[in-house]
């Protein structure tokens, strides 16, 4: 397997999918112009909308979505693998999915992934988020091979934003052969400053895999503020590209699947993993033993 260039594009998606599609096209063309053949956009590329009624009016089915049609055309025109980190898609049952889509150099859809873990949290700064109130969670991890356009059989594992905090997802994908893990995101500024870099590096190190994480950044039209700092991390946990700010940007790094194989050979933790049971002694029993001694 040979090396190739991967890009993460950093966006500041507003409430209009049409305007965001314009930014997407400009940044994807910039990345392709720099030689990237795998290009990833952030979570909610299509729009970030907090108001439920406005959100319902803005999003549509996959076959009518402007981000999907724009991405499909760009992938074909530029001859690249274009990974829409996610966008909101109206499902046949009337529910929304937070869906990632990967398009090949011929414009065809290679794979889709619906975000599994919903961001339902109350932060110390007063922010409260209930993603499960708007989106139906996915139920399936996805790993797919990307081959062509100068990429020789790399295997891509999908995730979206809050999934980053669930290492078992990435371990399952690595065990299924993924040597490139994706974490497109819209991390809040508060959680990004605390955890973004360390979690991405940890997922790379734990799994001996590259991690590409395209991010949203800055103050958005709907009032939220995201952290930015799109990253590409190598299988040894080194940051090889970063947008060290929250502005629109393109970052690019070389991905060499052989480096993933080398990291896993040096530290074969995937191969050495063992099943085990958990014996959780009740707290009451622990206290009694302590008192008796």
N, C-alpha and C positions, 0 to 999 in steps of 0.2 A: 504494500500500500504506500502510495506517495503522499507527500505533503501538499497542502492546499491552503489558500487564504480564506479565513472566515471574518465576517464583519458583524458587529453589533451596532445598530443605529439607535441613537437616543432621541426621544421625542418628547413633546409636551402636548399631548392630545387634548383638544378642546371638546366642545359639545357638538360640533358639526362633522359628521363622517366625511362629507365632501371636502371640507378644508383639510382635514387630517389626511385624506387620500393624496392631496397635493404635496404635503410635506413628506409623506411616505415615498412618493415617486421621486422627489428630488434627492432624498437621502439614499435611497436604493441605487439610483443611477450614479451617485457620487461613490458609493461603495464598490459598485461594479467597475467603475472607471479606475479604481485603485487596484483592481485585480481580484477582488473577492468573488468566489464562486459559491459560497454558502453565506447567506445574509439573513440576519435575524432582527425582527422588530420587537418592541416591548409588549407587555400585557396591555390589553385594551387599546390597541392601535387605533381602532375605529372611532372611539369616543370615550371620554370619562364624564359620566352624568350621574349626579347624586339623586336628583329628583325622579321619583318613580314614574310619574306620568310622562315627563319629557323623555325618559329612557325608553318607555314602551313605544313612544311615537318615532324614535330615532332608529330603532333596530329592526331588522327584517330577516327573512330566511336566507340561507347560504346562497341560493341561486340568484337572489336579487341584491345581495350586499355589495356596496361599492368598493369596500376594501378587498373583498374576495376577487371581484372582477379586475380591479386595478392590479392586484398582486399576480393574478394569473397571467395577465398581459405582460407585465414587467418581467416575470420569470422567463417567458417565451422570447420576448424581444431581446433580452440581455443574455439568454442562455445560462441562467444561474439557478441554484436551489434557493428559493425564497421562503423563509419561515416566518409567517405572521405569528408573533409570539402569542397573541390571542386577540380576539375581538368578540363582541357579544353577538350571538347567532340565535334567531328565533327557531325553536325546534317545532316539529310537526304537532307536538302535543300542546303548543302554546306557551311553553316555558322557555326561559333563556338559558343558553349554555355559554360559559366562558371558554371559548374554543380556540385552540391553536390549530393552524393549518400549514402544511408543507407542500409547496408546489415545485415540480421538477422543471428542468430546462425546456421541456416541451409544453409547459403550461398546465399539465395535468396535476390533479391532486394526488399526492403520494400517500399522505396520512393525515389524520386529524386526532386531536386529543382534547378531551373536556376536563378542565381543572377539577381535581378530586377534592382537595381540602379547602373548605370555605373559611374566609377571613371573618370570623365572628369574635370581635375583641372590644374591650374598653381600655383605652390607653390613659396613662397618668395625666396627659395634657388636656383631657376632656373629650378627645375624639372617640367616637363610638361607631363601630362598623358591624354590619350584619349582612355579609355577602349572601348568606343562605336565604335571605328574604327576597333576593332578586334572581338568583341563579340556581339551577339544578346541578348538583355535583356529578362529576363523572364517576365511573366505577372501574375503569380499566387503564392500567399502565400501558404505554406504547413505546416500542423500540422499532425503528425502521432503518433499512440500509439506504445510504445515499451513494449512488455510483453514476458517474458520468460528469461531463463538464470539468474534467481534470481531477475529479474525486474518485478514488478507486476503492469503493467498498467500505467506507466508514459507517459506523452504526450509531444512530442518533437516538438518545432517550429523551422523552418529553417530560416537562413539568412547567408549572406556572406559579410564580410569586410565592404565596404562602406555603405551597408544596415544599419549598426549601427547608422548612422546619421539620420535615418528616423524612429522616434519613433512610427509613426502610424502603421508600419509593425508589430512591436512587440506587440503593443496594440491589434491589430486585432487577432494575434495568441493567446495572453493571453485570450481574450474574447472567443476564440474558444476552450479553455481548456488547452492550453500549460502551464505546470508547469516547463519545462526545455527548455530554449532558447539557441540557438547555434549561435556563431559568429566566425567561423573560418576565419582567416584573414592573409593578407600580408601588414600590415600597414607600411607606410614609417617611417623612424626614426623620421623625423621632426614632422609629425602629431601624431605619437605614443607618443612621449615625452610630447606633449601638451594635448592630449585628450583621449588616450586609457583607462586609469584607470577610469577617471570620467564618461565617456560615458557608459562603461560596468556596473559600479555600478549603474548609473542612470537607465539603462534599467531593471536591477534586482529590484530596489526599486519601480519604477513606476508600475511594473507588478506583484510584489510579486512572483517572479520566480527565480530559479537558472539560472545562465548564465555560459556556458562553451565556452571558446574562445581559441582554439589552434592557434598558430601564427607561421609565418615564422620569422626567426631572422638572422641578420648578413649581411655580404657582399656577394652577390650572383655572380655567374659566368657571368650573363648578365650585371653586373655593378650596379644594384640597391642595396639599403641597407634598410633592414627591421628591425623593432623595437624589435621583440621577446616579452618577458614578457607575455607568455601564462598565462591565469587567469581562475580560477573558483570562482564565486561569489555566495553567498547564497541569499535567498529572502529578507533578511534584509539589503542587500548591503555590507555585510562583505566579504572581500577577504579570502577565505578558502584554496586556493592553488595558488602559483605563481612561475613561472620560472623567477627569478629576474635578467635575463641576456638575451643574444641573441644566446646562444649556443644550440645545440641539447639537448633535455631533455624530460622527462616524468613527469607530475604532476598528482596527484591523490587526490580526495576528496570524502567524502561520500555525496550522494544525498539522501535526505529524502523528498519525495513528501508531507508528512504530514506537513513539515515546510512551504511549499508554501501555503498550505491551512490555516495554522495558521497565516501567515503574512497577507493574504488577509482578514482574519476575524478581525485582529487588525485594519487594515487600508483598509476598503472596497471600495477603489476608483474605482475598476472595476465595482462594483455593483452601485456605486453612480454616474457614468458618465451620463451626459445628453447631448442631442443634443442641438445645439444653432445656431443662425444666426450671421453673422458678419456685423455690420454696420460701414463701413469705410468712415468717413466723408472726403470729398475732402480737400486737403491741402489749396486750395484757399479759401474755405469757412471758415476754421479755422482762417486763417489770417485776413479775413474781420471782423469776430466776435471780434478778439483780438483788432483790430484797433478801432472798434466802442466803445469798453468798455474803 
